[in-house]
Amino acid sequence: MFIIAKRNFLIPREGQEPYKIKKDFVGEIPEGIASHWLIKAAMEDGTIAAPQNKKDAALEEADALASRKEAESDIRPDAQGDNKSPTIVTDKIDSETAKKKTKAAK
């Protein structure tokens, strides 16, 4: 099976070392690994995409679909799109304000 992995995976195998799939892996995996429940679950939540063929358009389409699924299944509060970014407060002032304050002090 040809896949695109968006995260690292360790697939346990009985009597052998776990099968490693590294983040951003694009390529073939053995059928025995492809049928593992973890791979199937990762395909459902979008962390692994399985394009129908190896052409660039199919790869890009599968990657986009997987990204949408991954974003929908991400339940972390900081990953939600409707939350506002935190406001960052600094003590620094811009150069225009500094010039005005310097002139006013004279």
C-alpha positions in Angstrom: 0.0 0.0 0.0 1.3 3.5 -0.9 0.9 6.0 1.9 1.8 9.5 3.0 2.4 9.7 6.8 2.0 13.0 8.7 3.3 11.7 12.0 5.7 9.1 13.3 4.3 5.6 13.9 5.5 2.4 15.6 3.5 -0.6 14.5 3.9 -3.5 16.9 4.7 -6.9 15.3 4.6 -10.1 17.1 8.0 -11.6 17.6 9.8 -8.8 15.7 10.9 -5.2 16.1 8.1 -2.7 15.6 7.7 -1.4 12.1 8.7 2.3 12.0 7.0 4.9 9.8 8.6 8.3 10.0 6.9 11.6 9.8 6.6 12.8 6.2 7.2 9.3 4.8 5.9 8.8 1.3 6.1 5.3 -0.1 5.0 1.7 0.0 4.4 -0.3 3.2 3.9 -4.1 3.5 0.3 -5.4 3.2 0.6 -6.9 6.7 1.4 -3.5 8.1 -1.3 -1.8 6.0 -4.0 -4.1 7.5 -3.0 -3.2 11.1 -5.7 -1.4 13.1 -3.4 1.5 13.9 -2.9 2.2 10.2 -6.6 2.0 9.6 -7.3 4.4 12.5 -4.6 6.8 11.2 -6.2 6.8 7.8 -9.6 7.6 9.4 -8.3 10.6 11.3 -6.1 11.9 8.5 -2.6 11.3 9.9 -2.0 8.8 7.1 -3.2 9.3 3.5 -3.5 6.5 0.9 -3.7 8.0 -2.6 -5.1 5.8 -5.3 -2.0 6.2 -7.5 1.5 7.7 -7.4 0.9 10.6 -9.7 1.5 14.1 -8.3 -2.1 15.2 -8.6 -3.3 12.2 -6.7 -0.6 12.7 -4.0 -1.6 16.3 -3.5 -5.3 15.5 -3.4 -4.8 12.7 -0.8 -2.5 15.0 1.2 -5.1 17.8 1.2 -7.9 15.4 2.2 -5.7 14.0 5.0 -4.9 17.5 6.2 -8.6 18.4 6.4 -9.4 15.2 8.3 -6.5 15.8 10.7 -7.6 19.3 11.4 -11.2 18.2 12.1 -10.1 15.4 14.5 -7.6 17.6 16.4 -9.3 18.3 19.7 -6.6 20.3 21.4 -7.9 23.7 22.5 -4.9 25.6 21.0 -5.5 24.0 17.6 -9.1 25.2 17.2 -9.4 27.8 14.5 -12.0 30.0 16.2 -9.8 30.8 19.2 -8.0 34.1 19.1 -4.3 34.3 19.4 -2.9 35.4 22.7 -2.0 39.0 23.0 1.7 39.6 23.5 2.6 42.6 25.6 6.1 44.0 25.5 7.9 46.9 27.2 9.4 48.0 23.9 8.2 51.0 22.1 8.6 51.9 18.4 11.2 54.4 17.2 8.6 57.2 16.4 7.3 57.1 20.0 10.8 57.2 21.3 11.6 60.3 19.2 8.5 62.1 20.5 9.3 61.3 24.1 12.9 62.5 23.6 11.8 65.8 22.1 9.2 66.4 24.8 11.8 65.8 27.5 14.1 68.6 26.1 
